[in-house]
Amino acid sequence: MTPLEKDLGKALRAKDVAEYLGCNEKTVRDHYQELGGMRLGRHYRFFERRIIDAIQKRTEMDCPSAEEWATIEQSMPDQEGSQGLGSRIEAKAGKRVEREDRHDLLN
C-alpha cells in the first residue's frame, strides 16, 4: 500500500463512483468537484476518503441540528386564525359557480 492510498484510500474512476452512489456516470462527472474528485485531462479520479468526507460534509449542511431547528421554528410566523393553504382557491371556485348559475338553474 502506497502512502497516498493510506491517506486517501483507493483511487476510483467515475464509473466506480456512479455504481457506488447508484447514479449516472455523467452526473458524477458533472459534480466531480463536490464529490472531492479531480479531473486529469479527460479522466476523472476520485479517492474513497474524499468521497466519504464530501458526503458527510454535504449531509451536515443539509440537516440542521436540534438547536438550529428550534431557532427556525421560533422564527416562523404563527399560522393560527389563517384559513390555510387553498382557502383563496375555494373562495374563487364558489364565485365561479355563482357567476355560472346566474339564472338559478343549478338548484
Secondary structure, 3 states (H helix, E strand, C coil): CCHHHHHHCCEEEHHHHHHHHCCCHHHHHHCCCCCCCEEECCEEEEEHHHHHHHHHHHHHHHCCCHHHHHHHHHHCCCCCCCCCCCHHHHHHHHHHHHHHCCCCCCC
